[in-house]
């Protein structure tokens, strides 16, 4: 816990440096690309369109929230998942990418996953704006509960960062970690769930909804949909919220413990 507190103090003290490095990381992704930032949105938006045509146009799926089309139920679930996935994908290889900083004695390498997270958060902010614009296009206007998106984005940031500390440290010694994360994320999208919900089926095992809620990311997806669709406030899920933050704190402490233990050997391997 002391290590976590000292890291938070370090992040606060070097917030300007972290923000500058995050901006540089964001811009670096599009250097030499003809279409630039457009590529970052084309694939996710193509994914949304595929699911839209398959589930709404093909299977005629009816979401569990009345009076909303399937696409408006899908987007608040898939937008935070894109963010979570990108932080894990980018954060896992951040030590390898910034190996020249890892080898500097004066640089605290624990802030590298934070830099990647903030860089991804910039993209997530644009996606959140696009999500709101889609709601406008369907004739739905702002609710007070939409402000909770800021809270759930923060929750997603902390969960993804906690896991990224573990995966980035392991990736230095075990390069297959990046592929493992990719497979995990492919399965994870269906296990949250995002494209479907138990309420969409006439008959389901009684234990399935309970099992799904054990996934901490379920809290974030449910929170986004509460905020954008039903207008429910986060105080209406106190037990789930307590469970989420307990799991996230444990993952953060474990991730930092592994990171701290392996950190002295990073420069030797890189």
HELIX and SHEET records of a PDB file:
HELIX    1   1 UNK A    2  UNK A   13  1                                  12    
HELIX    2   2 UNK A   15  UNK A   28  1                                  14    
HELIX    3   3 UNK A   38  UNK A   51  1                                  14    
HELIX    4   4 UNK A   52  UNK A   58  3                                   7    
HELIX    5   5 UNK A   70  UNK A   92  1                                  23    
HELIX    6   6 UNK A   94  UNK A   97  1                                   4    
HELIX    7   7 UNK A   99  UNK A  102  1                                   4    
HELIX    8   8 UNK A  111  UNK A  137  1                                  27    
HELIX    9   9 UNK A  144  UNK A  147  5                                   4    
HELIX   10  10 UNK A  148  UNK A  173  1                                  26    
HELIX   11  11 UNK A  177  UNK A  191  1                                  15    
HELIX   12  12 UNK A  198  UNK A  200  5                                   3    
HELIX   13  13 UNK A  208  UNK A  213  1                                   6    
HELIX   14  14 UNK A  217  UNK A  225  1                                   9    
HELIX   15  15 UNK A  226  UNK A  230  3                                   5    
HELIX   16  16 UNK A  234  UNK A  237  5                                   4    
HELIX   17  17 UNK A  238  UNK A  263  1                                  26    
HELIX   18  18 UNK A  266  UNK A  269  1                                   4    
END                                                                             
